[in-house]
Amino acid sequence: MSATTTAEARAGAWAPVLQPINAGVSLRDQAYATLRQAIANADIYQSREEIRLDERVLSEALGVSRTPIREAMTLLEQEGFLRMVPRRGIYIVRKTKREIVEMIQMWAALESMAARLATQVASDEDIAALRHMFDNFRDATPAEHIDEYSDANIAFHQGIVDLSKSRIIGDTIKNIFIHVRAIRRMTISQDDRAERSIEDHLRIIEALERRDTESAERLVREHSLGLARYVEAHGDFLD
């Protein structure tokens, strides 16, 4: 490949904002954690265009050689976040609509069990923290601050998982969280979903506060399955 072609290839690659990593800790592990978080923060479904990574671009951004970058990307490929295409490059994996629907259904099962456990083991203070996530939207509708509400929405769902204090649920759910998070972020502004979302969240919080195990589990499950149905009906952008 000529120098010009190589430069053009690098120019078309994904260039996330990254901070150089600390050479005092395993470079591979740091590169893995940094790239995984960058993928989680990326709007991977915002466009139909595939997002391609370039080792040299990432190496320069992180301030390390290509070896730990390559090792980190191998781990991310094994976890299903990246795919390597011979002679073409390395791409962030985008799931199909069917796969996304199934992932949300799995999320619904795990998060609803987390909610059930939360009614039994979470402290009153931890449950109250969920309610405080929405303090900024008391005097304004979520649609008026959609980006901030989207962040609060994602934090809310992660918060329920954390309240369960179940390491197994947390570890199982984390690999689908990246894709479900991206879809939640995309769809929250559509068809008044933000308004309906905050109403659902408040009912879930009330059930958790009452320690109403059955209601909390049911409300969380129905809330996430509602997203699955929405993606099934309106997720043509995924295929």
Sequence and secondary structure as in RCSB ss.txt:
>XXXX:A:sequence
MSATTTAEARAGAWAPVLQPINAGVSLRDQAYATLRQAIANADIYQSREEIRLDERVLSEALGVSRTPIREAMTL
LEQEGFLRMVPRRGIYIVRKTKREIVEMIQMWAALESMAARLATQVASDEDIAALRHMFDNFRDATPAEHIDEYS
DANIAFHQGIVDLSKSRIIGDTIKNIFIHVRAIRRMTISQDDRAERSIEDHLRIIEALERRDTESAERLVREHSL
GLARYVEAHGDFLD
>XXXX:A:secstr
  HHHHHHHHHTS         TTS HHHHHHHHHHHHHHHS TTSSSS  EE HHHHHHHHTS HHHHHHHHHH
HHHTTSEEEETTTEEEE    HHHHHHHHHHHHHHHHHHHHHHHHH  HHHHHHHHHTTGGGSSS GGGGHHHHH
HHHHHHHHHHHHHTT HHHHHHHHHHHHHHHHHHHHHTTSTTHHHHHHHHHHHHHHHHHTT HHHHHHHHHHHHH
HHHHHHHHH GGG 
